Amino acid sequence: MLMINPREVYRPVTAEYAQFERYFLPAAEEKAITFKEQGEAISIWQQHEDISPRRIHNLSQDELQRQIGTVLRLCGVPEDFHRSIRVLKTPWGTKVPNEGTFSEHTPSPLEIFRWLSEDHLELQDEPNDFQVGFAIETDDGLVVCKFQSEECAFVCEDCSREMTENNQDAAHAQYSCDHNEGVYSYIFDYQISLYPKEDLEDINWYQSRLQNEPKNTA
């Protein structure tokens, strides 16, 4: 397994990416070692993005791609990993790729997420709520990349305060308040987990907040 030392090469980084290199990358390295020792499915990296009118300090696409690329290299995933993808998760279900799935194209993980979710707008109910992902086979196991999208109502501070006074939770509001009609927030969750190769059919494609990954019970 390839270990990355971010201090080997100096380069200017944003505060968010510096935090990733200082705290989250070493934690991912420790979890990857735990996976090799114990052989149990484990989540090693997560990124939560809250896209709303209130939040303006999310990662750029370049920073997000750099984080994902760094964690994949940590897991021994080569740049030309596309031939090693064993399963693809779409909003509708899972499918096995074939030789023509990517052809000569080598899309980035973020591009694969976008490609897998292209048909989600055809869903009749809650079209912006879905999970997609893919699993890459390596010498040590399966590297599972997940993306989850969730559309949320946007409630202003005054209406949130009023809802709280009425024992209602603005965070779980079904519709945006009258002051923000047609305005919504979006929660994007990215996750990379490690699974044993024999657990290919038991991958849990939903986001897991626990370090250990629960198996798919569907």
DAUR-V473686 format. One record per pair of residues at least 6 apart in sequence whose ideal C-beta (glycine too) atoms are under 8 Angstrom apart, sorted by the first residue. I is the first residue (numbers start at 1). J is the second residue. Records with the same first field share a line. If there is no record, write none. Layout:
I->J / J
This chain:
1->32 / 33 / 36 / 74 / 75 / 76 / 140
2->73 / 74 / 75 / 76
3->29 / 74
4->25 / 29 / 70 / 73 / 74
6->21 / 25 / 70
13->21
14->60 / 63
16->57 / 59 / 63
17->59 / 63 / 66 / 67
20->67 / 70
24->45 / 67
25->70 / 71 / 74
27->44
28->44 / 45 / 71 / 74 / 192
29->74
31->42 / 43 / 44 / 194 / 211
32->44 / 74 / 75 / 194
34->42
35->41 / 42 / 44 / 140 / 141 / 194
36->140
39->141 / 196
40->196 / 212
41->193 / 194 / 195 / 196 / 199 / 204 / 212 / 213 / 215
42->193 / 194 / 211 / 212 / 213
43->191 / 192 / 193 / 208 / 210 / 211 / 212 / 213
44->71 / 75 / 192 / 193 / 194
45->67 / 71 / 191 / 192
46->189 / 190 / 191 / 192 / 207
47->59 / 64 / 67 / 189 / 190 / 191
48->187 / 188 / 189
49->58 / 59 / 64 / 187 / 188 / 189 / 190
50->58 / 185 / 186 / 187
51->58 / 185 / 186 / 187 / 188
52->152 / 154 / 185 / 186
53->154 / 180 / 183 / 185
59->67
61->110
64->110 / 190
65->108 / 109 / 110
68->108 / 109 / 110 / 145 / 190 / 192
69->108 / 109
71->192
72->81 / 109 / 136 / 143 / 145 / 192
75->138 / 140 / 143 / 192 / 194
76->138 / 139 / 140 / 143
77->84 / 136 / 138 / 143
78->84
79->106
80->106
81->136
82->101 / 102 / 105 / 106 / 107
83->102
84->136 / 137 / 138
85->97 / 101 / 102 / 134 / 135 / 136 / 137
86->96 / 97 / 135 / 136 / 137 / 142 / 200
87->94 / 95 / 96 / 97 / 134 / 135 / 200 / 203
88->94 / 95 / 96 / 97 / 101 / 116 / 133 / 134
89->116 / 131 / 132 / 133 / 134 / 146 / 203 / 205
90->116 / 117 / 119 / 132
91->116 / 117 / 119 / 120 / 123 / 130 / 131 / 132
92->119
94->205
107->115
109->145
112->134 / 145
113->132 / 133 / 145 / 147
116->132 / 133 / 134 / 147
117->130 / 132 / 147 / 149
120->127 / 128 / 130 / 149
121->127
123->130
126->151
128->149 / 150 / 151 / 184 / 186
129->149 / 150 / 151
130->148 / 149
131->146 / 147 / 148 / 149 / 205 / 206 / 207
132->146 / 147
133->144 / 145 / 146 / 147 / 205
134->144 / 145
135->142 / 143 / 144 / 145 / 195 / 200 / 203
136->142 / 143 / 144 / 145
137->197
140->194
141->194 / 195 / 196 / 197
142->194 / 195 / 196 / 197 / 199 / 200 / 203
143->192 / 193 / 194
144->192 / 193 / 194 / 195 / 203
145->190 / 191 / 192
146->189 / 190 / 191 / 192 / 193 / 205 / 206 / 207
147->188 / 189 / 190 / 191
148->187 / 188 / 189 / 191 / 206 / 207
149->186 / 187 / 188
150->186 / 187 / 188 / 189
151->184 / 185 / 186
152->171 / 184 / 185 / 186 / 187
153->173 / 174 / 175 / 176 / 177 / 184 / 185
154->176 / 177 / 180 / 183 / 184 / 185
155->163 / 170 / 173 / 176 / 177 / 180
156->177 / 179 / 180
158->179
159->170 / 177 / 178 / 179
160->170
163->169 / 170 / 173
164->170
176->182 / 183 / 184
189->207
191->207 / 208
193->208 / 213
195->202 / 203 / 213
199->215
201->216
202->215 / 216
203->216
204->213 / 214 / 215 / 216
205->216
208->214
